Amino acid sequence: MAEDYLTYCSKLVDELCNGIDNGDLQRDEIPDKYRWEHMEALFQLSHTMNGGQEMYEKIYDMVISSAERRLKKKAINGKKINVLFQSYSAAQWPAADVYNAILNDQRINVGVIVSPMVDRDEESRLNTYSQVKKWFIDRQYKIIEGLKEDNNSYIQWQDLQDVPDVLYITSSWYDSLPQGQRFTDLPLKCLVAYIPYGLYLANGVEGSYAKYAVYDKELFSLMWRVYCDCAKNLEGYQKYQYIKGKNVRFSGYSKMDYFYTPKEWSEEEINTLWKIPKGKKSSGVKRVIIAPHFSVGNTGHVLFSTFQKNCWFLLFLAEKYKDSVSFILKPHPNLRFASVAYGLFKSYREYDDYLQNWNDLPNCRVVQDAGYLDIFATSDAMIMDSGSFLGEYLYTQKPLLYLTRPEQAFLPIGDKVVNAYYRTPGEDYMGIESFLNDVVLRGNDPMKHAREEVFKEEYDYLSMNKIKASEYICKELFELMRV
């Protein structure tokens, strides 16, 4: 830790310890001057103290108990509970069913704060924010705008009429947000929970990414709840997390609740989602998603993307099969920023022109920072090289071609999943086209059983828990509010 940060952490920890001595943290409502950044500082410094882990856990328990008592008391007194969700990406939004269930509860005020990403250049930040805000507004979410676009300034928690009693965050990358919108700026009386936006399958090349950026990242030992996608990852938290998974619950992945309610699709609905070649019915063409990861460079914690090797070939393939296959290009939300930063494209305009080349084809559509579950459900196959989609696409039980590069690394659960899919190097153009012809167009799918087995063993949380993930999450909140 840098000396200035270390000094600041020491100051916060001193304030926290003084608060304990004064009885402030034992109250039913902890004073607002103590914020979650105090606990973040304690997390950091406790690693250097004798008995630091035990001390951290004891104070964590004290803080969580106080915040729970406060919320219960508020519910008993008939006061409305303020619940906020936070999101900076529509594509990553995992909590639709949780939000809707809470929205229908008369005891709760609910909303979504749409936050900008400050670790982007201005053009990219504004472009992404406007897309995400529009997506939430179009779907009639009650939103709080995190960016004042008229003067390009950010709101802060203190600007709200009431701070949330419960905040559900949907990304662990909170340092991408404006300082005043990070959960660490909230008072300790607020309960903060994490609903993940993706499935954890990836690891770093050096093998330590999962431990330090997933299971033992400081955020996860600060949460009231961490909701977990599968039993294998619960074991990872129990093994590596600082507080050994005591706040982690195997709920399943709430975004995937969508696939547990089968839906029939009309011709009109499919034509709204997919660009079907003129003169064709949707049943007469196959529908394929192409989903490139953003890690196009050669440096970074995770290196998965092969887009730098095949971006033009994939466009060529889309044009070649314009009469028999409809394609959706679904780039990772960070690909626009990363591909320009890496130099794959010289400018955002050049990248946007590339996307326009796809949109100009009679059988292709680009979907950027938006929801994608309808697209998954109506697709026939996917070609991709990212992480979370590997597990998410299992819920469709459809074939997937994984484009490989040597630097890709996975957790054990990730290895199990990727081994149940078709694979070929990202620069193997013949292998990519062979998948399109043999598996997609001809319907030869010998790995179907392997996918079904992995899903049943690892990801069918409804069969395991007898409850959907969103219901599990809501149940915990409603039980806490029970009078």
C-alpha positions in Angstrom: 0.0 0.0 0.0 1.2 3.5 -0.8 2.3 5.5 2.2 -0.5 8.2 1.9 -3.1 5.5 1.6 -1.7 3.6 4.6 -1.8 6.8 6.6 -5.4 7.4 5.6 -6.3 3.8 6.5 -4.6 4.2 9.9 -6.7 7.3 10.6 -9.9 5.6 9.7 -9.1 2.5 11.8 -8.3 4.8 14.8 -11.7 6.5 14.4 -13.4 3.1 14.2 -11.6 1.8 17.3 -12.5 5.0 19.2 -16.1 4.4 18.2 -16.0 0.9 19.6 -14.6 2.2 22.9 -17.4 4.8 23.0 -20.1 2.2 22.3 -21.0 3.8 18.9 -20.8 0.5 17.0 -23.0 -1.4 19.5 -26.0 0.9 19.1 -29.1 0.0 17.1 -28.1 2.8 14.7 -24.4 3.5 14.2 -23.7 7.2 13.7 -23.4 8.3 10.1 -19.8 9.4 10.6 -18.7 5.8 10.4 -18.7 4.6 6.8 -18.0 1.4 5.0 -14.6 2.9 4.1 -13.7 2.5 7.8 -14.3 -1.2 7.5 -12.4 -1.3 4.2 -9.4 0.3 5.9 -9.7 -2.2 8.8 -9.7 -5.0 6.2 -6.5 -3.8 4.7 -4.6 -3.1 7.9 -5.8 -6.2 9.8 -3.7 -8.3 7.5 -0.6 -6.8 9.1 -1.8 -7.2 12.7 -1.4 -10.1 15.1 -4.8 -11.5 15.6 -6.0 -9.1 12.9 -8.3 -11.6 11.2 -10.1 -12.4 14.4 -10.4 -8.8 15.3 -11.8 -7.9 11.8 -14.4 -10.6 12.0 -15.6 -9.6 15.5 -16.0 -5.9 14.4 -17.7 -7.0 11.1 -20.2 -9.1 13.2 -20.9 -6.1 15.4 -21.5 -3.8 12.4 -23.8 -6.2 10.6 -25.8 -7.0 13.7 -26.4 -3.3 14.4 -27.5 -2.6 10.8 -29.9 -5.6 10.9 -31.4 -4.5 14.2 -31.9 -1.0 12.8 -33.7 -2.3 9.7 -35.9 -4.6 11.8 -36.8 -1.8 14.1 -37.7 0.4 11.1 -40.0 -2.3 9.7 -41.6 -2.9 13.1 -42.4 0.8 13.3 -44.1 0.7 9.9 -41.6 2.9 8.2 -40.8 2.1 4.5 -37.5 0.4 3.8 -35.4 2.1 1.2 -33.8 -0.4 -1.2 -31.5 0.7 -4.1 -29.8 -1.3 -6.8 -26.7 0.0 -8.5 -25.7 -0.7 -12.1 -23.4 0.7 -14.8 -24.2 -1.8 -17.5 -27.5 -3.0 -18.9 -25.8 -6.1 -20.4 -24.6 -7.0 -16.9 -27.9 -6.3 -15.1 -28.7 -9.5 -13.1 -31.5 -8.5 -10.9 -34.7 -7.9 -12.9 -36.8 -10.5 -11.0 -35.4 -9.3 -7.6 -36.3 -5.7 -8.4 -39.8 -6.6 -9.6 -40.6 -8.6 -6.5 -39.4 -5.8 -4.3 -41.2 -3.2 -6.4 -44.5 -5.0 -5.6 -44.0 -4.9 -1.9 -45.8 -2.0 -0.3 -43.3 -1.8 2.6 -40.5 -0.8 0.3 -39.3 2.1 -1.7 -37.1 0.8 -4.5 -35.0 2.3 -7.3 -31.9 1.8 -9.5 -29.0 4.2 -9.4 -27.4 4.2 -12.9 -23.8 5.0 -12.4 -21.1 6.2 -14.9 -17.7 4.6 -15.2 -15.0 7.1 -14.3 -12.1 4.8 -15.4 -13.0 5.6 -19.1 -12.2 8.5 -21.3 -15.0 11.1 -21.5 -16.4 10.0 -24.9 -16.6 6.3 -23.9 -18.0 7.1 -20.4 -20.8 9.3 -21.8 -21.6 6.9 -24.7 -22.0 3.9 -22.3 -23.9 5.8 -19.7 -26.5 7.2 -22.1 -27.1 3.7 -23.5 -27.5 2.2 -20.1 -29.8 4.9 -18.8 -32.0 4.6 -21.9 -32.2 0.9 -21.4 -33.5 1.2 -17.8 -35.9 4.1 -18.7 -37.3 2.2 -21.7 -38.2 -0.7 -19.3 -39.8 1.7 -16.8 -37.4 1.2 -14.0 -37.4 3.9 -11.3 -34.0 5.3 -11.8 -31.7 7.8 -10.1 -29.3 9.4 -12.7 -25.8 9.1 -11.4 -24.5 11.6 -14.0 -25.8 15.1 -14.5 -25.3 15.3 -18.2 -26.0 19.0 -18.5 -22.8 19.8 -16.5 -21.0 16.4 -16.6 -21.0 16.1 -12.8 -21.8 13.2 -10.5 -24.3 12.9 -7.8 -23.2 11.6 -4.3 -25.1 9.6 -1.7 -25.5 12.7 0.4 -27.5 14.3 -2.5 -30.2 11.7 -2.0 -33.2 12.5 0.2 -32.5 9.2 2.1 -29.6 6.9 1.9 -30.6 3.3 1.2 -31.3 0.9 4.0 -30.2 -1.9 1.7 -28.0 -1.4 -1.4 -27.7 -4.3 -3.9 -24.5 -3.8 -6.0 -24.1 -5.8 -9.2 -20.4 -5.4 -9.9 -17.4 -5.9 -7.7 -15.4 -3.3 -9.7 -16.6 -0.4 -7.5 -13.4 1.6 -8.1 -14.8 2.2 -11.6 -17.5 4.4 -10.1 -17.3 8.0 -8.9 -16.1 8.2 -5.3 -19.4 9.6 -4.0 -21.3 6.6 -5.5 -19.1 3.8 -4.1 -20.7 1.8 -1.4 -17.7 2.6 0.8 -19.0 6.2 1.1 -22.3 4.9 2.7 -22.7 4.9 6.5 -22.3 1.6 8.3 -26.0 1.5 9.1 -26.6 0.6 5.5 -26.6 -3.1 4.6 -24.8 -3.8 1.3 -25.3 -7.0 -0.7 -23.7 -8.3 -3.9 -25.7 -9.9 -6.7 -23.1 -11.0 -9.3 -23.5 -10.0 -12.9 -21.8 -13.1 -14.2 -20.6 -16.6 -13.5 -17.1 -17.2 -12.1 -15.3 -19.5 -14.4 -12.1 -17.6 -15.4 -8.8 -17.4 -13.7 -5.6 -15.4 -14.5 -2.6 -16.8 -16.3 -0.6 -16.8 -13.1 -3.3 -18.7 -11.2 -4.0 -16.2 -8.4 -6.6 -14.0 -10.0 -9.5 -16.0 -8.7 -8.3 -16.0 -5.1 -7.4 -12.2 -4.9 -9.9 -10.7 -7.4 -12.8 -13.0 -6.7 -12.9 -15.0 -3.5 -10.7 -12.8 -1.2 -11.3 -9.4 -2.8 -11.9 -6.9 0.0 -15.4 -6.1 -1.2 -16.6 -9.7 -0.4 -15.6 -9.5 3.2 -17.5 -6.2 3.6 -20.9 -7.3 2.3 -23.9 -8.2 4.3 -24.6 -10.9 1.7 -22.7 -12.3 -1.3 -25.0 -14.4 -3.5 -23.2 -17.2 -5.2 -23.9 -18.9 -8.5 -22.9 -22.5 -7.8 -21.7 -24.8 -5.0 -18.2 -25.0 -6.3 -17.7 -21.3 -5.9 -19.2 -21.3 -2.5 -16.4 -23.7 -1.6 -14.0 -21.2 -3.1 -15.2 -18.5 -0.8 -15.1 -20.8 2.2 -11.5 -21.7 1.4 -10.0 -18.3 0.5 -12.3 -15.5 1.7 -11.0 -13.6 4.8 -14.2 -14.4 6.7 -14.4 -17.9 5.3 -17.7 -17.5 3.4 -19.8 -16.7 6.5 -21.8 -14.0 4.4 -22.0 -16.1 1.2 -25.1 -17.9 0.2 -25.6 -20.4 -2.7 -28.7 -18.8 -4.2 -28.0 -19.7 -7.8 -27.6 -17.0 -10.5 -30.6 -14.7 -10.5 -30.2 -13.7 -14.1 -30.7 -17.3 -15.2 -34.1 -17.5 -13.5 -35.3 -16.3 -16.9 -34.7 -19.8 -18.4 -36.8 -21.7 -15.9 -40.0 -20.3 -17.5 -40.3 -21.6 -21.0 -41.6 -19.2 -23.6 -43.1 -19.6 -27.1 -41.8 -17.1 -29.7 -43.8 -15.7 -32.5 -42.5 -14.9 -35.9 -42.9 -11.2 -35.1 -41.0 -11.4 -31.9 -38.1 -13.2 -33.5 -38.0 -10.7 -36.4 -37.8 -7.9 -33.8 -34.7 -9.5 -32.2 -33.0 -10.9 -35.3 -32.5 -9.6 -38.8 -34.0 -12.3 -41.0 -32.9 -12.2 -44.7 -35.5 -10.9 -47.0 -37.9 -13.5 -48.3 -37.0 -16.0 -45.6 -39.0 -17.1 -42.5 -37.2 -17.3 -39.2 -37.6 -21.1 -39.2 -35.7 -21.2 -42.5 -32.4 -19.7 -41.1 -30.1 -20.6 -38.2 -29.5 -17.9 -35.6 -25.9 -17.5 -34.2 -24.5 -15.2 -31.6 -20.9 -14.0 -31.9 -19.6 -12.7 -28.5 -16.0 -11.5 -28.4 -14.3 -10.7 -25.1 -12.6 -7.3 -24.5 -9.1 -8.5 -23.6 -7.6 -8.0 -27.0 -4.1 -7.1 -25.8 -1.3 -9.1 -24.3 -1.3 -7.6 -20.9 -3.8 -7.8 -18.1 -5.0 -10.1 -15.3 -7.2 -12.2 -17.7 -6.5 -12.7 -21.4 -9.3 -14.4 -23.2 -10.1 -12.5 -26.4 -9.2 -13.7 -29.9 -11.0 -10.9 -31.6 -7.7 -9.3 -32.8 -7.2 -12.5 -34.8 -10.6 -13.1 -36.3 -12.6 -9.9 -36.3 -12.5 -9.5 -40.1 -12.9 -13.2 -40.8 -16.1 -13.3 -38.7 -17.5 -10.4 -40.7 -16.5 -12.3 -43.9 -18.3 -15.4 -42.6 -21.4 -13.4 -41.8 -21.6 -12.1 -45.4 -20.8 -15.5 -46.9 -23.7 -17.2 -45.1 -26.2 -14.3 -45.5 -28.8 -16.6 -47.0 -28.8 -19.3 -44.4 -27.6 -17.8 -41.1 -28.7 -14.7 -39.1 -26.0 -13.3 -36.9 -26.0 -11.1 -33.8 -22.6 -9.6 -32.8 -22.7 -9.1 -29.1 -19.4 -7.5 -28.1 -18.4 -7.3 -24.4 -19.3 -3.8 -23.1 -15.6 -3.0 -22.7 -14.6 -4.0 -26.2 -15.1 -0.6 -27.7 -12.8 1.0 -25.2 -10.2 -1.8 -25.1 -9.9 -2.3 -28.8 -9.0 1.4 -29.4 -6.7 1.5 -26.4 -4.9 -1.6 -27.7 -4.7 -0.2 -31.2 -6.8 -2.8 -33.0 -8.8 0.2 -34.2 -7.3 3.6 -34.5 -10.3 5.5 -33.1 -13.8 5.0 -31.7 -15.1 6.1 -35.1 -13.2 3.3 -36.8 -14.6 0.8 -34.3 -18.1 2.1 -34.8 -17.6 1.9 -38.6 -16.7 -1.8 -38.1 -19.9 -2.4 -36.2 -21.8 -0.6 -39.0 -20.4 -3.1 -41.5 -22.2 -5.8 -39.5 -25.4 -3.8 -39.3 -25.3 -3.1 -43.0 -25.6 -6.8 -43.8 -29.1 -8.1 -44.5 -28.6 -10.9 -41.9 -26.8 -9.2 -39.1 -27.5 -7.0 -36.1 -25.2 -5.6 -33.4 -26.3 -5.5 -29.8 -24.1 -3.6 -27.5 -24.8 -2.6 -23.9 -28.3 -4.1 -23.6 -29.9 -7.2 -22.2 -29.4 -10.4 -24.1 -31.5 -13.2 -22.5 -34.1 -13.0 -25.3 -31.3 -13.4 -27.8 -29.9 -16.4 -26.0 -33.3 -18.0 -25.9 -34.0 -17.6 -29.6 -30.5 -18.5 -30.8 -29.3 -21.8 -32.2 -25.7 -21.5 -31.3 -22.9 -19.2 -30.1 -19.3 -18.5 -31.1 -17.3 -16.7 -28.4 -14.2 -16.4 -26.2 -15.3 -14.9 -22.9 -15.9 -16.2 -19.4 -19.3 -15.9 -17.9 -21.2 -16.6 -21.1 -19.7 -20.1 -21.1 -21.8 -21.0 -18.0 -24.8 -18.8 -18.9 -25.2 -20.5 -22.3 -25.5 -23.9 -20.6 -29.0 -22.8 -19.5 -30.1 -22.9 -23.2 -28.7 -26.4 -23.8 -27.5 -25.3 -27.2 -24.1 -25.8 -28.9 -21.2 -23.3 -28.4 -17.9 -23.0 -30.1 -15.2 -21.6 -27.8 -12.3 -19.8 -29.5 -9.1 -20.5 -27.7 -5.8 -18.8 -27.1 -2.8 -20.1 -25.0 -3.2 -17.5 -22.2 -6.8 -18.5 -21.2 -7.0 -20.0 -17.8 -10.0 -21.3 -15.7 -11.1 -22.3 -12.3 -11.7 -26.0 -12.0 -15.5 -25.4 -12.6 -14.5 -23.4 -15.7 -12.4 -26.3 -17.0 -15.3 -28.6 -16.6 -17.6 -26.3 -18.5 -15.3 -25.5 -21.4 -14.5 -29.2 -21.8 -18.2 -29.7 -22.5 -18.2 -27.4 -25.5 -16.6 -27.4 -29.0 -13.3 -25.6 -29.2 -10.8 -24.4 -31.8 -8.1 -21.7 -31.8 -9.3 -18.2 -32.5 -7.2 -18.1 -35.7 -8.4 -21.4 -37.0 -10.8 -20.1 -39.7 -11.5 -23.5 -41.1 -12.4 -24.8 -37.7 -14.8 -22.0 -37.1 -16.5 -22.5 -40.5 -16.6 -26.2 -39.9 -18.6 -25.7 -36.7 -21.0 -23.4 -38.5 -21.6 -26.0 -41.3 -21.5 -29.3 -39.3 -23.0 -28.4 -35.9 -25.2 -25.5 -36.7 -26.5 -26.0 -40.2 -26.4 -29.8 -40.3 -27.4 -30.3 -36.7 -24.6 -32.8 -35.8 -24.2 -32.1 -32.0 -22.3 -35.0 -30.3 -21.5 -32.9 -27.2 -25.1 -32.3 -26.3 -25.1 -34.9 -23.6 -21.9 -33.6 -22.0 -23.4 -30.1 -21.7 -26.5 -31.5 -20.1 -24.5 -33.4 -17.6 -22.4 -30.4 -16.5 -25.6 -28.3 -16.2 -27.3 -30.9 -14.1 -24.3 -31.5 -11.8 -23.2 -27.8 -11.3 -25.7 -25.2 -12.4 -29.3 -26.4 -12.0 -29.8 -24.5 -8.8 -33.6 -24.7 -9.0 -33.4 -28.5 -8.7 -30.8 -28.1 -5.9 -32.4 -25.4 -3.8 -36.1 -25.9 -4.8 -36.4 -22.2 -5.2 -35.3 -19.7 -7.9 -32.3 -17.5 -7.2 -34.3 -14.2 -7.2 -36.8 -15.8 -4.7 -33.9 -16.8 -2.5 -32.6 -13.3 -2.4 -35.9 -11.7 -1.7 -36.7 -14.2 1.0 -33.7 -13.1 2.9 -34.7 -9.5 2.8 -38.3 -10.2 3.6 -37.3 -12.4 6.6 -35.2 -9.5 7.9 -38.1 -7.2 7.7 -40.6 -9.6 9.3 -42.5 -7.9 12.1 
